[in-house]
Amino acid sequence: MMNLDFGQLRALSAAVRCGTFDAAAAALHVTPSAISQRIKALETEVGRVLLVRSRPLAVTDAGASVLRTARQIEALSADLARDLSGGGDGDGEGGGGGPVTVPLAVNADSLSTWALPAFAGLAGHLFEIHREDEEHTVSLLRDGTVMAAITADSAPVQGCTVERLGTMRYLAVAAPDFAEHWFPDGVTADALAAAPHVDFDHKDDLQRRYIRSRTRRRLAPPRHRVPASADFAEAVALGLGWAMVPSMQVEAMGDRLVHIDPDHPLDRPLYWQQWRLRSPALDTVAAAVMEAARTTLR
């Protein structure tokens, strides 16, 4: 049976979260040598290399399993401290317990439209938000980086629960002048092959998915990349290209954007996955996310 030391697990968690031994040492108020020694001792105990000594530090496959355990123990310890200090009701007023940090993975479109207000009303919680494409947020659950994620994946990660949040609708839109120039005869295969579009980043496949659904062909039109949600919609409104934009953002931008194909939206289901750990802090966050999704998503 392994004898896992809490101090060593905290060192591993801090090293991954902070990216370097020096930054982890500053966070835990110890020396970098102490962080290194604790992680080496933990690796000796489990008989596996847990960290790739790169910049930033990265976990190995074995390290991901240990990191997940370390983060769960930290969450349980934080909840216990709040209970013992009288702050177990989640209001953050209980003295010695202090606020609870909840690491989450959230896709950019949810973060910029409906998710952030859900977090804003939760006093007594600190958030470490990792922005990632909804097709890839579950990878951060698997490696223990986050406790919960908004994801497009309905298959639960091992050790996690999953609940459907709703559907996020995306609309094909462009600036009025752009639409008039590039789509004078409406959306056709020839027009989609020639008109520039805007991608969020290299993982964004919404525009390509829309093109394939409308043409049944793999076209390669010119494209821009604008990796920030507000700037992404602004780039479309300024006429850089057309794109699939969340309906909530389209409504907010008024007549600066026009529909180029209103009868063919793309709907993307979203899910909430979280550790199967019973944590009051995590449950409170989950309830807030569920309520926000219920009132904003389809």
Backbone bond lengths (Angstrom), bond angles and torsions (degrees), N, CA, C in turn:
res aa  C-N    CA-C-N  psi(-1)  N-CA   C-N-CA  omega(-1)  CA-C   N-CA-C  phi
1 M - - - 1.464 - - 1.531 109.97 -
2 M 1.344 117.06 133.62 1.456 120.85 -178.81 1.517 110.42 -73.28
3 N 1.324 114.91 144.57 1.454 121.94 175.62 1.525 107.58 -110.03
4 L 1.333 116.70 86.27 1.451 121.26 -176.11 1.516 110.41 -82.92
5 D 1.323 115.09 127.76 1.457 122.17 -178.15 1.530 109.39 -93.14
6 F 1.344 116.35 129.99 1.458 120.35 -176.32 1.526 111.24 -61.55
7 G 1.322 117.51 -39.36 1.466 120.52 179.57 1.514 111.85 -62.67
8 Q 1.326 115.94 -37.99 1.461 119.78 178.17 1.527 111.16 -69.15
9 L 1.323 116.31 -39.91 1.466 119.81 177.77 1.533 110.88 -64.96
10 R 1.329 116.80 -39.70 1.472 119.78 177.10 1.513 111.02 -63.13
11 A 1.326 116.98 -37.43 1.463 120.85 179.00 1.526 110.80 -64.07
12 L 1.332 116.01 -42.62 1.462 119.98 177.90 1.530 110.68 -62.53
13 S 1.326 116.53 -47.45 1.458 120.87 -179.01 1.521 110.76 -60.84
14 A 1.317 117.63 -44.94 1.456 121.21 -179.12 1.524 111.29 -66.24
15 A 1.329 116.93 -38.78 1.461 120.03 -179.70 1.526 111.20 -62.32
16 V 1.321 116.49 -43.10 1.467 120.14 179.87 1.524 110.42 -69.64
17 R 1.329 116.33 -43.39 1.466 120.19 -178.84 1.525 111.18 -64.42
18 C 1.322 117.99 -41.38 1.468 122.15 -174.56 1.523 113.07 -88.86
19 G 1.335 117.32 -23.64 1.457 120.31 175.12 1.505 116.65 94.57
20 T 1.338 117.65 -21.26 1.466 121.00 178.37 1.524 109.29 -142.93
21 F 1.339 115.74 160.21 1.458 120.19 176.30 1.526 110.40 -64.97
22 D 1.334 117.66 -38.70 1.462 120.98 -178.86 1.526 110.86 -61.87
23 A 1.339 116.22 -46.69 1.470 119.51 -178.98 1.526 111.15 -67.52
24 A 1.335 116.86 -37.56 1.470 119.98 177.66 1.524 110.52 -65.17
25 A 1.328 116.53 -39.33 1.465 120.73 178.75 1.526 110.60 -62.13
26 A 1.341 116.23 -42.10 1.465 119.71 179.00 1.525 110.62 -64.38
27 A 1.322 117.04 -38.73 1.464 120.56 -179.05 1.518 111.96 -66.99
28 L 1.346 116.82 -34.73 1.467 121.08 -177.53 1.529 112.77 -98.85
29 H 1.341 116.59 1.17 1.469 122.21 177.99 1.531 111.74 59.52
30 V 1.340 115.54 44.89 1.463 122.21 173.91 1.522 106.96 -133.43
31 T 1.313 116.68 -176.41 1.455 120.41 179.53 1.530 110.69 -89.65
32 P 1.335 117.86 155.38 1.464 119.72 174.36 1.521 112.87 -56.79
33 S 1.342 116.23 -34.60 1.461 119.95 177.60 1.530 110.75 -62.10
34 A 1.322 117.03 -38.96 1.470 120.57 179.38 1.526 110.35 -64.60
35 I 1.327 117.12 -40.78 1.466 120.34 177.51 1.522 110.02 -61.60
36 S 1.322 116.69 -47.40 1.466 121.35 -179.68 1.529 111.42 -60.33
37 Q 1.328 116.50 -44.43 1.465 120.54 -178.83 1.523 111.55 -65.12
38 R 1.334 117.10 -40.34 1.458 119.95 -179.77 1.527 111.43 -65.80
39 I 1.314 115.98 -40.16 1.474 118.67 -179.59 1.529 110.21 -70.29
40 K 1.329 117.24 -38.81 1.464 119.55 176.19 1.520 110.80 -62.02
41 A 1.332 117.02 -40.98 1.462 120.54 178.66 1.524 110.73 -64.94
42 L 1.324 116.79 -37.57 1.463 120.73 178.16 1.531 110.03 -66.95
43 E 1.321 117.23 -40.57 1.463 120.91 177.84 1.525 110.79 -64.06
44 T 1.327 115.91 -37.64 1.463 119.34 176.74 1.522 111.11 -64.92
45 E 1.327 116.67 -40.30 1.464 121.21 -178.75 1.530 111.40 -64.65
46 V 1.332 117.67 -43.54 1.465 120.09 -177.20 1.526 112.27 -88.54
47 G 1.340 116.82 -12.33 1.467 120.37 177.69 1.516 114.23 73.21
48 R 1.317 117.92 24.41 1.471 122.70 -179.24 1.526 109.84 -140.23
49 V 1.331 115.60 151.75 1.459 120.24 169.03 1.524 107.57 -75.91
50 L 1.328 116.78 127.64 1.454 121.30 -174.80 1.523 113.30 -104.58
51 L 1.321 117.10 -26.25 1.464 120.99 -176.35 1.522 111.23 -126.41
52 V 1.312 115.69 138.66 1.464 121.73 166.22 1.520 106.24 -87.91
53 R 1.322 117.22 121.49 1.468 121.19 -175.13 1.530 109.45 -80.13
54 S 1.305 115.96 65.08 1.461 122.68 178.64 1.523 108.37 -107.21
55 R 1.318 117.08 -177.40 1.463 121.18 174.43 1.519 108.45 -123.70
56 P 1.322 119.93 107.78 1.465 125.22 1.38 1.523 111.72 -77.66
57 L 1.334 115.96 164.21 1.454 121.28 176.21 1.529 110.47 -59.47
58 A 1.317 116.36 146.36 1.474 120.32 179.96 1.516 108.67 -136.34
59 V 1.330 115.74 147.85 1.459 119.63 179.50 1.516 110.75 -84.69
60 T 1.321 116.22 147.87 1.455 122.27 169.52 1.529 108.45 -80.40
61 D 1.321 117.16 177.29 1.469 119.41 176.59 1.520 111.12 -59.43
62 A 1.335 116.37 -43.43 1.469 119.59 177.10 1.521 110.45 -65.70
63 G 1.328 116.26 -38.58 1.454 120.63 179.55 1.515 112.68 -62.80
64 A 1.346 116.69 -32.83 1.464 120.19 179.22 1.523 110.72 -62.57
65 S 1.330 116.50 -41.09 1.466 120.21 179.21 1.524 111.32 -64.79
66 V 1.333 116.31 -43.07 1.469 119.68 179.79 1.525 110.50 -69.53
67 L 1.337 116.31 -38.79 1.460 119.72 179.05 1.525 111.01 -62.05
68 R 1.324 116.43 -41.01 1.458 119.52 178.84 1.529 110.12 -59.71
69 T 1.332 116.72 -42.67 1.462 120.85 177.53 1.524 110.91 -63.98
70 A 1.337 116.18 -41.78 1.464 120.24 -179.97 1.526 111.07 -61.63
71 R 1.333 116.45 -43.16 1.467 119.96 -178.83 1.533 110.74 -67.67
72 Q 1.316 116.89 -36.22 1.462 119.86 178.72 1.522 110.83 -66.63
73 I 1.330 116.43 -41.74 1.465 119.75 178.48 1.529 110.34 -65.13
74 E 1.329 117.41 -39.44 1.460 120.36 176.50 1.527 111.42 -60.40
75 A 1.342 115.77 -43.29 1.468 119.57 -179.75 1.520 111.16 -63.41
76 L 1.342 116.56 -44.25 1.457 120.55 178.93 1.527 111.17 -64.59
77 S 1.319 116.95 -38.39 1.469 120.81 179.45 1.519 110.82 -66.05
78 A 1.343 115.99 -40.21 1.465 119.75 178.80 1.522 110.28 -64.27
79 D 1.340 116.93 -42.78 1.466 119.98 178.17 1.528 110.93 -62.55
80 L 1.331 116.00 -42.72 1.462 119.81 179.76 1.524 110.90 -62.68
81 A 1.329 117.01 -43.12 1.460 120.41 179.97 1.518 110.90 -60.91
82 R 1.341 116.49 -40.39 1.461 119.98 178.84 1.522 111.36 -67.38
83 D 1.333 117.13 -39.13 1.455 120.02 177.81 1.524 111.17 -62.52
84 L 1.321 116.30 -45.52 1.457 120.49 -176.58 1.522 112.18 -69.87
85 S 1.348 115.53 -25.71 1.465 118.50 -179.45 1.517 112.34 -92.00
86 G 1.353 115.79 1.80 1.455 119.00 179.03 1.502 113.95 88.67
87 G 1.339 118.01 9.19 1.464 120.55 -177.83 1.492 113.18 -107.00
88 G 1.328 118.42 25.14 1.450 121.39 -174.71 1.500 115.15 -71.50
89 D 1.341 118.55 -7.30 1.456 119.41 179.74 1.507 112.48 -84.83
90 G 1.368 117.86 2.81 1.459 120.22 174.59 1.514 114.41 85.42
91 D 1.372 118.76 8.97 1.452 118.43 -177.46 1.514 113.46 -91.67
92 G 1.349 116.27 -3.13 1.451 119.07 176.02 1.509 114.35 71.67
93 E 1.321 119.51 13.46 1.460 121.66 -174.64 1.519 112.47 -101.11
94 G 1.319 117.50 7.33 1.444 118.69 -167.95 1.490 117.17 -91.27
95 G 1.308 119.26 28.35 1.451 120.96 172.30 1.492 113.29 73.06
96 G 1.360 117.41 -110.90 1.448 122.09 -167.96 1.504 115.90 -66.94
97 G 1.340 119.01 -19.89 1.448 119.47 -177.14 1.512 113.51 -67.14
98 G 1.335 117.43 -40.67 1.447 121.99 -179.85 1.521 111.81 71.85
99 P 1.333 116.58 169.30 1.459 120.52 -179.42 1.520 111.41 -68.64
100 V 1.323 116.11 151.76 1.465 122.79 -180.00 1.516 109.00 -97.99
101 T 1.331 117.83 130.82 1.456 122.21 176.06 1.520 109.51 -90.00
102 V 1.332 116.25 125.75 1.462 122.15 -179.20 1.522 108.66 -117.11
103 P 1.338 118.35 108.94 1.466 120.29 177.35 1.523 111.05 -80.81
104 L 1.335 116.55 129.01 1.454 122.60 -175.90 1.526 110.33 -132.29
105 A 1.332 115.79 151.53 1.464 121.37 171.49 1.526 107.74 -112.18
106 V 1.334 116.38 125.00 1.463 121.77 -175.64 1.521 108.45 -134.79
107 N 1.329 116.75 136.18 1.451 119.46 176.11 1.525 110.42 -72.38
108 A 1.336 116.05 152.87 1.464 121.43 -171.65 1.522 112.32 -60.79
109 D 1.329 117.91 -40.96 1.464 119.78 -176.57 1.528 111.76 -66.90
110 S 1.327 117.08 -40.10 1.465 119.25 175.95 1.529 110.71 -65.18
111 L 1.325 115.73 -40.23 1.461 120.45 -177.85 1.525 110.89 -62.89
112 S 1.328 116.64 -37.91 1.463 120.06 -174.75 1.524 113.23 -87.15
113 T 1.330 118.18 -9.37 1.458 119.19 -175.76 1.530 113.71 -117.04
114 W 1.337 119.04 -51.29 1.469 118.23 -171.23 1.522 114.57 -132.85
115 A 1.331 119.14 -22.97 1.470 120.03 -171.57 1.529 112.97 -77.30
116 L 1.323 117.08 -40.53 1.464 119.14 -174.46 1.530 112.87 -59.87
117 P 1.339 119.81 -42.10 1.477 118.54 176.29 1.527 113.21 -59.41
118 A 1.342 117.04 -28.53 1.468 119.25 178.60 1.522 110.86 -65.81
119 F 1.325 117.49 -34.85 1.461 120.94 -179.57 1.527 111.54 -78.78
120 A 1.330 116.47 -28.69 1.464 120.21 -171.23 1.527 112.83 -63.59
121 G 1.327 118.01 -28.16 1.455 120.09 -176.56 1.511 114.81 -88.93
122 L 1.327 117.80 6.70 1.466 120.12 -175.00 1.523 110.84 -100.14
123 A 1.317 116.25 88.55 1.463 120.66 176.72 1.519 109.81 -66.98
124 G 1.330 116.33 148.29 1.454 120.44 177.71 1.511 113.57 85.98
125 H 1.345 117.44 7.32 1.453 121.45 178.23 1.531 109.86 -126.21
126 L 1.314 115.74 142.76 1.459 122.04 169.85 1.525 107.45 -112.25
127 F 1.331 116.45 143.73 1.455 120.09 -176.42 1.521 111.11 -117.98
128 E 1.303 114.39 133.01 1.467 122.15 172.05 1.532 105.25 -112.11
129 I 1.335 115.86 94.33 1.462 121.17 -171.67 1.524 110.17 -95.39
130 H 1.325 115.05 125.17 1.462 121.91 175.70 1.527 108.01 -103.82
131 R 1.321 116.54 116.55 1.462 120.09 179.50 1.526 109.22 -85.04
132 E 1.324 115.02 124.26 1.466 120.24 -177.82 1.519 108.52 -151.93
133 D 1.329 116.53 152.27 1.452 121.21 176.34 1.521 110.08 -58.11
134 E 1.336 116.51 142.12 1.466 120.17 -175.77 1.517 113.30 -62.50
135 E 1.345 117.22 -20.23 1.457 120.11 176.81 1.531 111.86 -78.37
136 H 1.339 116.42 -10.82 1.462 120.14 -172.72 1.531 113.91 -124.40
137 T 1.337 117.98 -1.78 1.467 118.79 -177.45 1.527 112.80 -64.48
138 V 1.345 117.25 -28.11 1.472 118.14 -178.17 1.520 112.20 -65.02
139 S 1.328 117.81 -23.46 1.468 119.10 178.63 1.522 110.90 -63.92
140 L 1.334 116.97 -30.26 1.458 120.81 177.73 1.524 111.77 -75.04
141 L 1.328 116.68 -25.16 1.467 120.58 171.75 1.521 110.37 -71.48
142 R 1.324 115.77 -43.34 1.462 119.86 -176.84 1.527 112.34 -62.51
143 D 1.338 116.06 -38.66 1.470 117.30 -175.91 1.524 113.12 -90.43
144 G 1.350 116.45 4.39 1.462 119.26 175.28 1.506 115.24 84.21
145 T 1.337 117.95 4.44 1.461 120.48 -179.18 1.514 111.61 -65.61
146 V 1.347 117.20 -37.74 1.464 121.07 -177.37 1.519 110.20 -126.24
147 M 1.332 115.29 161.41 1.458 122.19 178.43 1.526 111.96 -92.52
148 A 1.337 115.70 -22.37 1.465 120.07 -176.88 1.515 108.72 -155.95
149 A 1.339 115.55 161.47 1.460 119.50 -177.57 1.517 110.95 -152.72
150 I 1.322 115.88 145.50 1.461 122.55 165.47 1.515 106.19 -90.73
151 T 1.322 116.34 123.29 1.456 120.17 -169.12 1.523 111.32 -143.49
152 A 1.331 115.38 161.18 1.463 121.13 173.75 1.521 111.15 -91.66
153 D 1.319 117.44 -0.21 1.463 122.46 -174.79 1.528 110.19 -94.79
154 S 1.330 116.17 117.81 1.472 120.36 -179.27 1.520 112.95 -86.12
155 A 1.338 117.77 -11.83 1.467 120.93 179.14 1.525 108.96 -83.25
156 P 1.333 118.87 120.22 1.460 119.92 -175.10 1.524 112.62 -66.51
157 V 1.321 115.25 136.57 1.459 121.12 170.67 1.524 107.80 -65.04
158 Q 1.337 116.89 146.43 1.458 120.23 179.90 1.528 110.27 -54.33
159 G 1.336 115.91 128.79 1.453 121.20 179.51 1.516 113.95 85.46
160 C 1.354 116.92 9.12 1.461 120.73 -177.88 1.523 111.01 -123.95
161 T 1.310 115.54 158.87 1.459 122.19 170.87 1.523 108.31 -104.76
162 V 1.333 116.92 160.00 1.460 120.58 -179.86 1.531 109.07 -138.06
163 E 1.329 115.28 138.43 1.465 121.80 175.49 1.525 108.79 -137.29
164 R 1.313 115.54 139.96 1.461 120.25 178.84 1.531 109.72 -73.07
165 L 1.333 115.69 134.38 1.455 121.16 178.46 1.526 112.21 -94.71
166 G 1.320 116.10 -36.64 1.455 120.75 -175.18 1.514 109.23 145.08
167 T 1.321 116.13 -165.64 1.458 121.72 -176.32 1.513 110.45 -121.24
168 M 1.325 115.61 132.87 1.454 121.58 175.68 1.525 107.93 -98.87
169 R 1.326 116.36 124.12 1.467 120.60 -177.10 1.523 110.42 -96.53
170 Y 1.338 114.97 134.32 1.458 122.59 177.17 1.524 109.01 -115.27
171 L 1.341 115.73 138.66 1.457 122.02 -177.30 1.526 109.95 -119.67
172 A 1.321 116.44 140.03 1.465 121.80 175.79 1.523 108.46 -77.10
173 V 1.332 116.79 114.94 1.463 121.06 -174.54 1.522 110.57 -137.86
174 A 1.322 114.42 164.79 1.462 122.05 177.18 1.516 108.36 -157.59
175 A 1.333 116.11 168.82 1.461 120.06 171.05 1.526 108.49 -67.84
176 P 1.342 119.31 149.22 1.464 120.93 -177.41 1.527 113.85 -54.40
177 D 1.340 118.12 -46.27 1.465 120.34 -179.57 1.527 111.63 -65.52
178 F 1.322 115.85 -38.16 1.461 119.92 178.29 1.520 110.32 -62.91
179 A 1.330 116.56 -46.60 1.460 120.61 -179.49 1.523 111.07 -61.20
180 E 1.322 117.01 -40.96 1.466 120.32 -179.09 1.523 110.89 -65.71
181 H 1.350 115.86 -37.24 1.476 119.80 -177.90 1.520 112.39 -74.67
182 W 1.334 117.22 -47.20 1.457 120.87 -170.99 1.531 113.30 -92.67
183 F 1.320 117.77 -23.05 1.470 120.52 -177.21 1.538 111.49 -126.66
184 P 1.344 117.60 51.75 1.475 118.91 -178.11 1.525 112.77 -63.93
185 D 1.320 116.66 -27.26 1.470 121.40 179.63 1.523 111.74 -107.06
186 G 1.333 116.76 19.77 1.453 120.96 -177.34 1.522 111.25 86.31
187 V 1.316 115.88 -171.79 1.459 121.46 -177.95 1.528 109.45 -81.03
188 T 1.326 115.81 112.77 1.460 122.59 176.40 1.521 108.38 -125.74
189 A 1.320 116.52 164.72 1.460 120.50 178.98 1.524 110.69 -61.49
190 D 1.333 117.02 -40.91 1.466 120.15 179.66 1.527 111.26 -64.02
191 A 1.341 116.27 -40.96 1.458 119.33 179.47 1.524 111.50 -66.16
192 L 1.333 116.91 -42.23 1.474 120.14 178.93 1.516 111.97 -67.01
193 A 1.321 117.79 -28.42 1.465 120.63 178.18 1.518 111.86 -72.16
194 A 1.330 116.71 -26.05 1.461 120.16 -174.69 1.524 113.93 -102.93
195 A 1.337 117.74 -32.56 1.466 120.98 -173.34 1.527 111.42 -73.10
196 P 1.332 119.21 131.11 1.468 120.69 174.91 1.519 110.73 -64.25
197 H 1.329 116.49 145.37 1.459 119.71 171.23 1.518 109.62 -126.65
198 V 1.325 115.20 169.70 1.464 121.71 -177.09 1.524 108.69 -113.38
199 D 1.331 116.78 125.42 1.462 122.79 171.76 1.524 108.84 -103.72
200 F 1.334 115.37 150.39 1.462 119.87 176.19 1.524 110.15 -70.23
201 D 1.327 116.53 -51.89 1.459 122.61 176.09 1.522 107.67 -157.65
202 H 1.341 117.13 -170.24 1.464 119.89 -175.23 1.534 112.33 -69.97
203 K 1.337 117.72 -15.44 1.466 120.57 177.87 1.531 112.70 -88.20
204 D 1.309 117.41 -13.13 1.462 122.14 -175.45 1.530 109.66 -74.12
205 D 1.337 116.03 113.74 1.465 119.40 -179.45 1.525 113.01 -113.32
206 L 1.338 117.71 10.03 1.460 119.64 -175.02 1.525 112.02 -63.29
207 Q 1.337 116.73 -43.37 1.460 119.11 -179.35 1.527 110.89 -66.04
208 R 1.332 117.43 -42.84 1.465 120.31 178.27 1.531 111.02 -65.11
209 R 1.335 115.95 -37.87 1.456 119.86 178.92 1.535 110.52 -64.10
210 Y 1.322 115.84 -42.16 1.463 119.82 178.08 1.530 110.70 -63.11
211 I 1.332 116.91 -45.13 1.464 120.59 -179.65 1.523 110.87 -59.14
212 R 1.337 116.65 -44.79 1.468 119.33 -179.83 1.524 111.20 -64.51
213 S 1.348 116.45 -37.88 1.467 119.35 -178.77 1.525 111.88 -67.26
214 R 1.338 116.64 -29.50 1.462 120.00 -176.41 1.522 112.96 -92.54
215 T 1.343 118.17 -23.98 1.463 120.44 -174.28 1.526 113.68 -118.02
216 R 1.364 116.27 -18.61 1.465 120.83 -172.96 1.524 111.32 59.79
217 R 1.327 115.59 24.12 1.465 120.93 179.85 1.518 109.48 -131.03
218 R 1.323 116.01 156.97 1.463 121.81 175.42 1.530 108.10 -98.89
219 L 1.308 115.52 95.06 1.452 121.04 -179.50 1.524 110.04 -92.95
220 A 1.321 116.24 161.94 1.472 121.17 -179.90 1.521 109.70 -132.02
221 P 1.347 117.22 67.35 1.468 119.86 179.49 1.528 111.43 -72.84
222 P 1.325 118.09 164.48 1.472 120.60 174.71 1.525 110.03 -62.31
223 R 1.342 116.50 147.33 1.462 117.92 179.41 1.519 111.05 -147.27
224 H 1.318 113.82 148.54 1.463 122.96 172.51 1.524 107.98 -102.41
225 R 1.335 116.88 160.76 1.459 122.15 171.21 1.517 108.87 -126.16
226 V 1.342 114.94 124.77 1.468 121.64 -178.81 1.528 107.61 -133.00
227 P 1.349 118.19 94.12 1.469 121.53 -168.90 1.525 115.21 -86.01
228 A 1.325 117.59 52.99 1.467 122.17 172.84 1.516 106.70 -153.60
229 S 1.324 117.12 128.33 1.458 120.38 -168.50 1.524 113.84 -59.27
230 A 1.333 117.82 -48.23 1.460 119.95 -179.65 1.529 110.22 -64.59
231 D 1.338 116.97 -42.92 1.453 120.68 179.15 1.519 111.50 -68.28
232 F 1.330 116.84 -31.16 1.460 121.70 177.87 1.531 110.03 -60.82
233 A 1.327 116.78 -52.63 1.463 120.14 179.13 1.526 110.97 -64.22
234 E 1.324 117.56 -36.29 1.458 120.76 178.05 1.530 111.01 -65.18
235 A 1.341 116.64 -38.71 1.465 120.23 178.42 1.526 110.84 -61.05
236 V 1.336 116.00 -39.57 1.463 119.88 177.60 1.525 109.93 -66.37
237 A 1.329 117.47 -43.90 1.465 121.20 -179.79 1.521 112.25 -64.43
238 L 1.339 116.38 -28.14 1.465 120.37 179.23 1.524 112.70 -83.87
239 G 1.328 117.01 -4.33 1.447 120.06 173.32 1.518 116.19 94.48
240 L 1.346 117.98 16.07 1.463 118.73 177.34 1.521 111.53 -67.32
241 G 1.316 117.47 -34.97 1.458 121.04 -178.95 1.516 110.02 -179.13
242 W 1.317 115.77 176.57 1.457 120.37 173.76 1.528 108.27 -91.26
243 A 1.325 117.25 165.02 1.464 120.13 178.51 1.516 109.80 -165.19
244 M 1.330 114.75 166.72 1.459 122.85 170.42 1.533 107.16 -89.20
245 V 1.322 116.31 114.56 1.463 122.18 -174.69 1.529 108.51 -119.39
246 P 1.347 118.01 139.37 1.468 119.73 178.10 1.524 111.50 -53.78
247 S 1.327 115.92 138.41 1.463 120.20 -176.24 1.520 112.00 -57.86
248 M 1.337 117.78 -32.26 1.465 120.44 179.48 1.525 111.11 -64.72
249 Q 1.333 117.00 -37.70 1.459 120.22 177.79 1.525 111.27 -73.05
250 V 1.326 116.61 -36.93 1.459 120.15 177.85 1.525 110.15 -60.12
251 E 1.325 116.49 -46.06 1.461 120.26 179.45 1.524 111.34 -61.59
252 A 1.320 116.47 -39.36 1.467 120.52 -177.56 1.523 112.27 -68.08
253 M 1.327 118.18 -25.56 1.465 121.32 -175.85 1.520 112.75 -91.80
254 G 1.318 117.07 -0.90 1.456 120.65 172.75 1.516 113.48 57.45
255 D 1.361 116.41 -135.10 1.467 120.60 -174.54 1.521 113.89 -82.38
256 R 1.329 117.23 7.49 1.461 119.17 175.30 1.525 111.17 -73.54
257 L 1.334 116.72 -19.24 1.459 122.13 177.65 1.523 109.27 -123.83
258 V 1.331 115.49 142.63 1.467 120.04 175.84 1.526 108.50 -124.88
259 H 1.316 115.79 151.61 1.449 121.44 177.11 1.534 109.44 -75.44
260 I 1.310 116.80 129.80 1.465 118.46 174.48 1.530 111.14 -97.60
261 D 1.331 116.10 -14.88 1.471 119.60 -179.39 1.527 108.95 -155.83
262 P 1.335 117.69 68.62 1.465 120.82 -170.51 1.525 114.60 -63.67
263 D 1.330 117.58 -19.85 1.470 119.97 -177.40 1.518 113.84 -86.97
264 H 1.331 117.37 0.57 1.471 119.50 -176.88 1.531 110.85 -133.84
265 P 1.335 117.44 68.83 1.468 119.87 173.79 1.531 110.27 -73.94
266 L 1.327 115.31 166.20 1.460 121.29 170.90 1.525 107.90 -113.28
267 D 1.316 116.93 127.55 1.459 121.77 178.39 1.523 109.52 -108.40
268 R 1.311 115.40 128.35 1.467 120.49 -179.54 1.520 109.97 -118.59
269 P 1.345 118.65 112.17 1.472 120.79 176.51 1.524 110.92 -65.77
270 L 1.320 115.70 142.44 1.456 121.49 177.28 1.525 109.51 -121.69
271 Y 1.329 115.01 148.07 1.463 122.02 -177.64 1.521 109.58 -132.40
272 W 1.332 114.32 154.77 1.473 121.44 174.03 1.516 107.35 -108.29
273 Q 1.327 115.47 118.28 1.462 120.68 174.89 1.523 108.26 -113.91
274 Q 1.322 116.28 135.82 1.457 120.40 177.91 1.518 109.64 -144.91
275 W 1.334 114.84 159.45 1.454 119.85 175.89 1.518 109.81 -55.21
276 R 1.324 115.09 147.37 1.462 120.58 177.16 1.534 111.06 -73.62
277 L 1.287 117.26 5.92 1.464 124.53 179.01 1.531 110.16 -67.41
278 R 1.312 116.57 133.55 1.460 120.61 175.69 1.517 108.81 -87.04
279 S 1.319 115.60 97.94 1.457 121.62 -179.14 1.521 108.67 -126.34
280 P 1.332 118.44 123.28 1.463 120.03 178.66 1.527 112.78 -55.75
281 A 1.338 117.02 -39.60 1.463 119.73 -179.91 1.526 110.76 -63.05
282 L 1.328 116.45 -47.07 1.460 120.56 -179.05 1.527 111.07 -66.86
283 D 1.316 117.20 -39.25 1.469 120.52 178.60 1.530 111.24 -63.91
284 T 1.332 117.16 -37.75 1.460 120.70 178.44 1.522 110.91 -64.73
285 V 1.328 116.53 -42.77 1.466 120.70 177.88 1.523 110.20 -63.97
286 A 1.328 116.56 -44.03 1.466 120.53 -179.79 1.525 111.11 -59.53
287 A 1.325 117.06 -43.53 1.459 120.38 -179.47 1.525 111.35 -62.76
288 A 1.342 116.98 -38.76 1.464 120.72 178.87 1.524 111.41 -66.79
289 V 1.328 116.24 -40.10 1.461 120.37 178.81 1.526 110.37 -66.03
290 M 1.322 116.96 -43.73 1.468 120.94 179.28 1.529 111.26 -59.89
291 E 1.324 116.55 -43.08 1.460 120.06 -179.07 1.534 110.41 -65.98
292 A 1.329 116.60 -43.13 1.470 119.58 179.74 1.529 110.43 -64.29
293 A 1.324 116.76 -41.46 1.468 120.09 178.78 1.519 111.03 -64.15
294 R 1.321 116.45 -39.45 1.466 120.58 -178.28 1.515 111.26 -61.36
295 T 1.312 117.25 -34.52 1.470 120.62 -175.54 1.527 113.56 -92.88
296 T 1.337 118.23 -10.08 1.470 119.44 -175.47 1.530 114.37 -121.72
297 L 1.328 117.85 -32.79 1.462 119.42 -177.93 1.523 110.31 -87.51
298 R 1.289 115.87 168.14 1.471 121.53 -178.41 1.514 110.22 -82.46
